[in-house]
Amino acid sequence: MSWFIFFATLLLQSIQTAAFQTSIVNLATPEKIRIGTSAGINDRWTTHATIGKRRSCLFGVLETVEELASTAAETWSVESTMFLEPEVALQVEQKFQDRADVLAFRIFGGRAPSSDAISKGEVRRSKFVFIHPDLGLDAATAEAEYCTVILVENVNLKASNTIPNALAGIGIDLDQVGDIVVTDDSTVYLVVEPAVAKQCIRLLSKELVGVGISLSVLDAHEFMPDGEIQEMKLSRILERNMDRKKFEQGFVHFS
């Protein structure tokens, strides 16, 4: 009986030691969080850390932006970011305003707002296009080639899903969307990545309510009017569903 008690005590001590060491390892070496699309360099755009979310997110974005800028400078290519919120875009703008090796164009999609309009919140989301100075690309060309403005008409906004929810419903990530401007109860302008413009034109009306809803792409010379900017927020249910899909695809999202 005494031998049995002796061995049982040893076994209990070994289990407790292993559990304690495991907790130490987990605290000392936290798992690296990776989230995004299949495009490698953009994987950190929506990274959120469990501690210090905002600081970690900003650091991840600035780090990725620096990689894009370095690539543009070293390979003489044109690189663009996803759409950024104003506070992040301001940090990026300040970071690159005195750089001689690369040009950084901040573009808004169909508009060239004043600094006063930006500070008042009349224009919010923007993106950056990086280019080697000797390539000769100007801001107007960058605006035309890296933003697409879509006009949505005859939509019943009061009865419809919100535009961000509708976009997410057709598989558009909100990082691919700039400002959504509502000019009246049935007319909306939205800025998107050119790569998803056709998807919006083809599918977005299915997620909205209205008779004779039409979607069209504005020409580069057409001016995007001012209006009420719609908040870029998803419903909690939709947000959870998207997080679940990302998890199933191998990405982890902490919100």
N, C-alpha and C positions, 0 to 999 in steps of 0.2 A: 504493500500500500504506500509506504514511504517513497519507494522508487517511482511509483505512478505520480505522486504529488510533485516530486522533483522534476520529472520530465514535463509535466503540464505547466509548471512555473516557467521553465526555460522556453517552452513554446509560446507562452503568452508574452514574455519579454521580447522575443524575436519579432512577433507580430507588431507590437507597439513601436519598436525601433524602426521597422520598415515603414510603418505609416508615418512616423515623424519625419524620416528622411525624405519620403515622397513629398510631404508638404513643403519641406525646405527647398527641394528641387523645383517644385512648381512656383514658389515665390521668387526664387533666384533667377529662373530662366523662363519668363512668361512667353507664351506662344505668340509668334508673330502673326498679326492679323492681316489678311489679304483679301481684298474685295474688288470687284470691278467687272469689266467685260473682257473678252478674249484679247483685246489690244493691250499688249504687255505694258507699255509705258503709262497707260491711263489707269492701271489697276488700283492706284491709290487715291483716285479723286474723291471717293466717298468713304474713305477710311475713317472710322471712329474708334477711339480708344476708350476703355472702360473708366480710366482716370484722366481728368483734364481733357474732356472731349474736344473743346474748342481749340485749345493749344495744340493738341495732337493733330487735329484735322488741318489746321493752318500750316503746321510744320510739314505734313505730308504733301499738301498742295504746293507749297513753295519749293520743296525738294524736287517734285516732279516738274514744275515749271522751269527750274534751273536746268534739269536734264534736257527738256525740250529746247531751251534757248541755246545750250551748248551744242546740241545736235545741229541746230540751224546754222550756228556760227562755224562749226567745224566741217560740215558736209555741204554747205551752200544750199541747203534745202529750206523749204517753208514748213514750219511746224505751228500747230494751233492747239490751244487749250480747250477744255470743255467750258461751259458757261459757269461763271462765278458770281457769288453774291458780292454786294458793294464793298463790304469791309475787307474781304479777301482780295478783290480786284485792286483796291487802293494800296494794299501791301505790295502786290506784284508791280503796280505802276511805279511806286517809289523805289522799288528794288532795281528796276531796269532803266530809270530815266536818264542816268548818266553813263550807261554802258556804251562803249565805242565799238565792240565786236559784234553786236547784234542790234537790230531794230525791233522794237516791241510796239505793235499797233494795238490799241485797245478799241474794239469795235462793239457796237451795240445792236446792229441789225436795222438798216433802213433809216437810221437817225444819226445825227452828229450833234449831240446835246452839249450845251454849255456846262461849265463846271458848276454854275449856280443851280441848273436843273438837276444835276447829279446829287448835289448836296441836299436839295429839297426832297429827294426821293421820287422825282418825276420820271427818272430813268433808273433802273436798278441793275439787272443782270447784264453782264458783258463777258467777252472772252478776249484772248490775246492771240495775235498772229506774230510769230517770230521769223525773222528773215536776215540773211547776211546783208549788210549795208550796200554792197556792190551789185546786188541782184536787181535793184531798181524798182521793186514793187512799191506802190504808193498805198495810202490808207483807203482811198476809194475802191481800188481794185481788191484789196484785202476784204473790205466790207462786202463787196459783191460776190466774191468767190467763197467766203467762209461763213456767210449767214444767208438764210433764206427767210423771207417774210411771207406768211400765208394769211390771206384774208378769208374769214369765215362769215358768211351772210345768211340771213333768214333762220338763225338759230334762236330758239326760245330759251334764253339764259336762266329765266326764273324756274322753268320746269326741268331743265337739263342737269346732268351731272356737272360738277365743276370741270373746267378745261384741264387742269392738272390730272384729275381722276380719269377723265376721258382719254388723255394721252397715255397714261400708265396702262389703261385698259387695252390699248392696242400695242403695247409693248415698247413704248417710248420712254426711255429713262429721262428723268427731269434734268439731269446734267446736260442733256442734248437740247434743252429748251431755254431760250432767253426770256425777255419780257412778254407777258400776255396782256395786251391792252384792250380794254372794253370801251367802245365809243358810244354805244347805246344798248338797248335791251336785246338787240338781234344781231349786232355786228362786233366781231372780235378780230384783232390782229395778233398773230403770234410769231415770234422769231424762233427758228429751229436750225439745227445742223442741216446742211444741204443733203447729207446722206440719208436723212429720215423724211425729207419733204414728200417724196412720192408715197411713202407709207401713210403719212398724215392725210394726203389728198385722197387716197383710196379708202381708208378705213375710219377716219375720225368721225364722219357723219353718222356712222352706225352707233356711236356712243353718245350722241346728242339728240335732243328733242327739237322738232321744228318741221315746218312744211316747206319743201323745196330748198333744203340746206345746200349751199354751194360753197366750194372751197377753191381758191385759185392762188397762184404764186404771183406776187407783185414783181414787176420789172425793176431792174436796178435803179432806174431813174425816178420811180414812183416814191413819194414821200409817205412815211408811216406817221399817221396823225397822233396827237396826244390824246390821252384818255385815262381812265382808271386802271391802274395796274392790279391784276389779280394775284393774290397770294399764291406762292408755289408750295402748297401743302396738300398732302394726300390724306384721305380718310384713314383712320386707324386700322380698319379692317383690310383695306387695300394695301396699306403699308406692311401689315403682317404677312399678307399673302405674297407680296413681292420679296420680303425677307426670307420666307420659306422657300421660294423658288431659287433664290440666290444660294441658300444653304444647300439645297439639293444639287445645284450645279457645282458645288465645291467652294463657294464663297461664304464668308461669315460677316454678318452685318450687325453691329451693336448700335442701337438707337436710343 
